[in-house]
Amino acid sequence: MDEDAIADLFAAFGPVAVKRMFGGAGLYADGLMFALWAGETFYLKADAALAEDLKGRGSVPFSYEAKGVVRTMGGYWSVPEAALDDAEDLAALARRALFVAHAASEAKAKARPAGRASANKAKPAGRASANKAKPTGGAPAKMPKPTGGAGGKTPAAKKKSAPAQD
């Protein structure tokens, strides 16, 4: 299914951004992935309550096979067939899935340690790679500043200078 067909299907819900991934696509609204499309099936992000409702309508959780093992992701459930033919029903389900995505995003943000603005921030370089700049295509990486002030001396090694006298 192409992006225009997906946008038409979710038109009653509102604008949807489609990002190709893993042979399928992620569906985004408000900057959050609320659904995915894989193997000709749409799956909605679901919490326990939405999953139970979807299960009652014949939905199944998203699953895939990797290295001969079937893995199931209970966080995404298929869109019921009837909802694919009813724009308002699909829009209502998509709104619930987006609500779940917002709640998950907020919970993740609260779980982050104080001072971390984003999970995508660069982690401190390890000892072995502290002085190796990796090419990023942009501006060169800044080298870490030595601790302890000028010349790399520790605070204990610094001497206080006498006040200047005229």
N, C-alpha and C positions, 0 to 999 in steps of 0.2 A: 504494500500500500504506500502511495507517495504522500508527501507532506500536505498537498492540497486536499487530498481525500480525507486525511486525518483531521485537518482543520475544519472541513465541512461536517464531518461526523460529530465533532465537539463544538460546533458553532453555537448551539443553545447554551453551552457552558461559558464560552468566552474564548478569547485568544489563547492559543496553545503554541508553544515553541516545541519543535521536534528536533531532537539531536540524535543522530545515528550512533549506535553503539552495539557492539557484539553481534552483528548480523540482524539487529532489530532496531528499536528506537526508544529513547526516553521521552516522555511527554512532560513539559514543564509549564507551570503557571506561577506567577509571583516569584519567579526565580527558583522554585522548588519542583523536584520531580514528584509527580503525584500518580503517574501511571507509566506503564511500559508496554511496548508492542513487540511480541516475539512469536515466531512461528505462526503467523496469521491470527494471533489471539491478543486481545487487549487485557491487561491486568491492572487493577487499581491498588494503590497503597492502602493497606487496611490495618486497623487496630483490632483488638479482640471483638468489639461490638460489630464493626462493619464486616469483619470476616464471618461472623456468625450469621449475619443477615444475608451475605452473599452465598454462603454455604447452603442456606435454606432455599435459595433460588437456583441451586444446581451448579454453582461456581466451584472451581477447584483452585488450590494454591498453585503458584508458579513453580514449575520444576524443570530441571534440565539434567542432561547426562554429561558427566565429566569423568574420563578415564574409566568408563564402564560402570560408574556408580551414579544412580539417580539421586539428585539432591533437590530438596524441596525448600522453598523460601515462603514461609507462612506470612510474610509481610506484604505479599502481593497476591491478589485473588482475581480470577478471570471475571470479565464483565459478562453478566447473564445475557444469553442470546436475545431475550425479549427487549432488553435495554438498548441493544444495537439497532432495533427498529423503532424505538420510541425516544425521540430527541430530548424530551423533558425528563424522562426517567434516567437517561444517560447523564444529563446535566446534573441532576440531583445526586447521583452516585459520584460523579466527578467532584462536586463540591464537598461531599463528605470525605473523599480521598484527599483532597487538597487540605481540608481541616486536619486530617491525620498527619499529613506532611508538615504542616505548620507546627503542630504539637510536638512532633518528633524533633524538629529543628530547634524549638525552644528548649526542650529537655536536654538536647545535646549541648546547647549553648550554656545552660545552667551547670552542666557537668564539667565544663572546661575549667581548669584552674584560673584563679584571678590573674588578670594581666594578659591573658591570651585572647586576642581579638578574633583570631581565626584558626581553624584547624589546618589551614593551608600555609601557615607561616613556616618559614624555614627553621629546621631544628638546628641547634648548635652543632657546629662541626666537631667531629671526633678528634682525638689527639693526633691520629695518623694523617688526617686530611685537613687539619686546621689551616695550613698554609697553601693548600692547593686550590686555586680558583678554577671552577668548572665553567666551560664556555656556555653561555646562555643565549647568545645571539644579541644581547643588549649591552648595557654598560658593564664593564668589568666588575667583578665582585670586590668588595672592600675587604682588605686584610684585617684580621682582628687586632685591636689595639693591645699593647702589652699592659698588664695590670701593674699597679704600684706607682704610676707616674712616670716622669721623664727618665729616659735611659733604662727603663725596666727595673729600676731599683725598688726594693720594697720600702714601705714607709719607715721601717726601723733603720734602714741604711741611709735615709735622708738626713741631712743636717739642716738645722734652722739657721738661716742667715741673720746676721745682726742687722738691726735697722740702719739704714743709710744715714751717715752723719755729714753735715755740711761744714 
